[in-house]
Amino acid sequence: MKDGKRRADIRPGMLVNIILKKDQRTGILTEGIVKDLLTSAPVHHRGIKVRLDDGQIGRVQEIIEED
């Protein structure tokens, strides 16, 4: 399972676990399907920021299912 720090590893339609801004202290992960990639940098040390199909925005912590 990849950790979501490299933009090249993430594509729309993938199933991922993200951490929402409000959950950063607790570490609670939210599962969802990637709709858009919001980070333009090729690598980000805290995870690539994405928007899920349901509109939630967070940083990818784990890639669950590769497309």
N, C-alpha and C positions, 0 to 999 in steps of 0.2 A: 504494500500500500504506500503510495507516494504522499508527501507531506504538504503539497500545495504552495510551495515557495517559488516555483518556476512557472512563469506564464505559459511557456510552451507546453506544459503538461496538462493544461486546463482548456477545455473547449465547451461551448454551449451544448446542453443535452446530457452532460455528465452528472452522475450522482455523487454529491460531496457532503462532508460535514463542515459547517462554518461556525465561527464564533462571532456572535453579535456584539456590538459595542457594549450593550447593557450587561452582557454575560462575561466580560473579560475578567472580572474579579473572581467569579465562581468557576469559570472554565466549562460551563454548560455548552454543549455543542448542539447545533440545529442541522438536521438533515434536509437536503433539497436538491432540486435539479438546477444547474447553472443556466441562466438566461443571458446575462451579459457579463463581460469582464470589464472591471472599472479601473484596474491598475494598468498603467501603460508601460511601466518599467519591466524589463525581462525577468528580474528577480526581486523579491521583497522578503526581508528577514522575518516579518510577522505573518506572512501569507498574502497571496494575491486577493485583492478585494473584488467580490463578485455580487451581482444581483441574482437572486433566485427567481424561479417562475412565479412564486407567490408574492414577490416584491421586497422581501427581506434582503438586507445588505449586510455583509460581513466578510471576514477574511477566511480563506480556505485553510483548514487544519488537516484534513485528510481527504484523499480522493478514494471513494468507496468503489466505484465501478467505472472502468474506462470504457469510453464509447467505441 
